[in-house]
Amino acid sequence: MEKVTKGYKITTKHMTCQSYQFELGKRHVQEGELKICKNGFHFCEKISHCFDYYSFSKENRVFEVEAYGDIISDGHKSVALNICLIRELSWEEVLKLANEGSDNTGYSNTGDRNTGDRNTGDRNTGNWNTGDRNTGDRNTGNRNTGDRNTGDRNTGNWNTGNWNTGNWNTGYRNTGYSNTGDRNTGDRNTGDRNTGDRNTGYSNTGDWNTGNWNTGNWNTGYRNTGYSNTGDRNTGLFCTETPPFTIFDQPSAWTEQDFLNSRVFRLMREYVDTKIWIPMSKMTDEEKSANKGWEAAEGYVKDIPFKEAFQNAWHNFTDANKREFISLPNFDAAKFEHITGVKVDTKS
């Protein structure tokens, strides 16, 4: 008899997850080796665990699922090669399943996780919180560990620093999201004074830069105005040297605006994520020691190298999405592999 494991899965309102399109009642099958976070369809056997990966929002859709055959689980999420979404849950059903205590208006309040008073949010230990997982008092955002939140002056979520107006900031005076540095107006920066997104350097106005003073995206060098350059002073895309504006170190008929309007740019911006959430159940002792505030947040945001982030995204791209990259002007498989870590066969 075929083994069946029941659980829950959240998708977007369009029934997609990581760009994969699901259908209600259809058995979806993934080929290859079953590997968590790498290959297969992911789900949670406990509904509250689903919201560690998706926001607790009516905008998302929640389904009962059946997984068939072997599964792998890390205790928080599970993965199978064969899965079926058998029924969509109403929001009232979600609230009932997610809340284990009584008289809670938020999510996952069991009494011991909500030890304060007058909370309308989730997993608060302080008082008068309208957000989620706050250890202080009178927070309107989520996962704040500082003071005066309306205090530490955070109006966003998951901030451990001060005067942040965005989300997931551990630094100071950030107006964006997921910043660990100071005075960033963009998102997911680990350096300081960046106005772009996902920079680990300083004073970048573009995105995904690991160097300094870049105005483009995905640069690991310095003073680049282009994209995905590992050299310095490039104005092009996917360059390993330091020439004028080029793509794959060759002259191109594309303009910068052509690239910004391309599907390749949208795919990289939407899916290549150098920040991943590590729940406390998966944290090592070294990670716990190095990341202040992990207990209150029940985990931390981990930086991963661009190559690893790109490979994670590539694995979830459709064949059509992958062809967008291979169809770039002057496509060079060797340089593409050098920069992204992805090996492609252009002959197939």
URKA-V285004 format. One record per residue. N is the residue number from 1. RES is the residue in one letter. OMEGA is omega in radians with two decimals (NA if undefined). Layout:
((N RES OMEGA) (N RES OMEGA))
This chain:
((1 M -3.11) (2 E 3.12) (3 K 3.14) (4 V 3.08) (5 T -3.13) (6 K 3.13) (7 G -3.07) (8 Y 3.10) (9 K 3.08) (10 I 3.02) (11 T 2.98) (12 T 3.13) (13 K 3.11) (14 H -3.13) (15 M 3.05) (16 T 3.04) (17 C -3.09) (18 Q 3.10) (19 S 3.11) (20 Y -3.11) (21 Q 3.09) (22 F 3.04) (23 E 3.14) (24 L 3.09) (25 G -3.13) (26 K 3.05) (27 R 3.14) (28 H -3.05) (29 V 3.08) (30 Q 3.10) (31 E 3.05) (32 G -3.09) (33 E 3.10) (34 L -3.10) (35 K -3.08) (36 I -3.11) (37 C -3.11) (38 K -3.06) (39 N 3.14) (40 G 3.13) (41 F -3.05) (42 H 3.09) (43 F 3.12) (44 C 3.12) (45 E 3.05) (46 K -2.99) (47 I -3.12) (48 S 3.12) (49 H 3.14) (50 C -3.04) (51 F 2.92) (52 D -3.08) (53 Y 3.07) (54 Y 3.12) (55 S 3.13) (56 F -2.98) (57 S 3.08) (58 K 3.11) (59 E 3.10) (60 N -3.13) (61 R -3.07) (62 V -3.09) (63 F 2.85) (64 E -3.13) (65 V 2.95) (66 E 3.08) (67 A -3.03) (68 Y 3.11) (69 G -3.10) (70 D 2.99) (71 I 2.99) (72 I -3.12) (73 S 3.03) (74 D -3.11) (75 G -3.13) (76 H 3.06) (77 K -3.11) (78 S -3.13) (79 V 3.11) (80 A 3.11) (81 L -3.05) (82 N -3.03) (83 I 3.10) (84 C 3.02) (85 L -2.97) (86 I -3.11) (87 R 3.06) (88 E 3.14) (89 L 2.98) (90 S -3.14) (91 W 3.11) (92 E 3.09) (93 E 3.12) (94 V -3.14) (95 L -3.12) (96 K -3.13) (97 L -3.06) (98 A -3.13) (99 N -3.11) (100 E 3.14) (101 G -3.14) (102 S 3.06) (103 D 3.08) (104 N 3.07) (105 T 3.12) (106 G -3.04) (107 Y 3.07) (108 S 3.03) (109 N -3.07) (110 T -3.07) (111 G 3.12) (112 D 3.11) (113 R 3.11) (114 N -3.01) (115 T 3.12) (116 G -3.07) (117 D 2.99) (118 R 3.08) (119 N 3.03) (120 T 3.14) (121 G -2.99) (122 D 2.97) (123 R 3.11) (124 N 3.03) (125 T 3.08) (126 G -3.05) (127 N 3.03) (128 W 3.10) (129 N 3.03) (130 T 3.09) (131 G -3.02) (132 D 2.98) (133 R 3.09) (134 N 3.06) (135 T 3.08) (136 G -3.08) (137 D 3.00) (138 R 3.06) (139 N 3.04) (140 T 3.08) (141 G -3.04) (142 N 3.01) (143 R 3.06) (144 N 3.12) (145 T 3.14) (146 G -3.11) (147 D 3.08) (148 R 3.08) (149 N 0.10) (150 T -2.35) (151 G -3.00) (152 D 2.99) (153 R 3.08) (154 N 3.04) (155 T 3.13) (156 G -2.99) (157 N 2.99) (158 W 3.12) (159 N 3.03) (160 T 3.12) (161 G -3.04) (162 N 3.00) (163 W 3.09) (164 N 3.08) (165 T 3.11) (166 G -3.05) (167 N 3.03) (168 W 3.13) (169 N 3.03) (170 T 3.11) (171 G -3.03) (172 Y 3.02) (173 R 3.05) (174 N 3.06) (175 T 3.12) (176 G -3.02) (177 Y 3.00) (178 S 3.10) (179 N 3.02) (180 T 3.09) (181 G -3.06) (182 D 2.99) (183 R 3.06) (184 N 3.04) (185 T 3.07) (186 G -3.03) (187 D 2.99) (188 R 3.09) (189 N 3.04) (190 T 3.07) (191 G -3.06) (192 D 2.98) (193 R 3.06) (194 N 3.05) (195 T 3.06) (196 G -3.03) (197 D 2.97) (198 R 3.09) (199 N 3.03) (200 T 3.09) (201 G -3.03) (202 Y 2.99) (203 S 3.08) (204 N 3.05) (205 T 3.07) (206 G -3.02) (207 D 3.02) (208 W 3.12) (209 N 3.04) (210 T 3.06) (211 G -3.07) (212 N 3.04) (213 W 3.09) (214 N 3.06) (215 T 3.08) (216 G -3.04) (217 N 3.03) (218 W 3.12) (219 N 3.04) (220 T 3.10) (221 G -3.04) (222 Y 3.05) (223 R 3.05) (224 N 3.04) (225 T -3.13) (226 G -2.96) (227 Y 3.01) (228 S 3.11) (229 N 3.05) (230 T 3.05) (231 G -3.10) (232 D 3.04) (233 R 3.07) (234 N 3.03) (235 T -3.07) (236 G -3.01) (237 L 3.10) (238 F 3.14) (239 C 3.05) (240 T 3.11) (241 E -3.11) (242 T -3.14) (243 P 2.96) (244 P -3.07) (245 F -3.13) (246 T 2.98) (247 I -3.05) (248 F 3.07) (249 D 3.10) (250 Q 3.06) (251 P -3.10) (252 S 3.07) (253 A -3.14) (254 W 2.92) (255 T 3.07) (256 E -3.14) (257 Q 3.06) (258 D 3.13) (259 F -3.14) (260 L 3.12) (261 N -3.02) (262 S 3.05) (263 R 3.12) (264 V -3.13) (265 F -3.12) (266 R 3.13) (267 L -3.13) (268 M -3.10) (269 R -3.07) (270 E -2.95) (271 Y 3.14) (272 V -3.00) (273 D 3.13) (274 T 3.05) (275 K 3.06) (276 I -3.14) (277 W 3.09) (278 I 3.11) (279 P -3.05) (280 M 3.13) (281 S -3.11) (282 K -3.09) (283 M 3.03) (284 T 3.09) (285 D 3.13) (286 E 3.12) (287 E 3.12) (288 K 3.14) (289 S -3.03) (290 A -3.03) (291 N 3.14) (292 K 3.08) (293 G -3.08) (294 W -3.10) (295 E -3.14) (296 A -3.13) (297 A -3.09) (298 E 3.12) (299 G 3.11) (300 Y 3.11) (301 V -3.08) (302 K 3.01) (303 D 3.03) (304 I -3.13) (305 P 3.13) (306 F -3.13) (307 K -3.14) (308 E 3.13) (309 A -3.13) (310 F 3.14) (311 Q 3.08) (312 N 3.14) (313 A -3.11) (314 W -3.12) (315 H -3.10) (316 N 3.11) (317 F 2.99) (318 T 3.08) (319 D 3.12) (320 A 3.11) (321 N -3.14) (322 K 3.13) (323 R 3.08) (324 E 3.13) (325 F -3.10) (326 I -3.13) (327 S 3.10) (328 L 3.07) (329 P 3.08) (330 N -3.05) (331 F -3.13) (332 D -3.05) (333 A -3.12) (334 A 3.13) (335 K 3.08) (336 F 3.11) (337 E -3.14) (338 H -3.07) (339 I -3.02) (340 T -3.07) (341 G -3.12) (342 V 3.10) (343 K -3.11) (344 V 3.08) (345 D -3.08) (346 T -3.11) (347 K -3.08) (348 S NA))
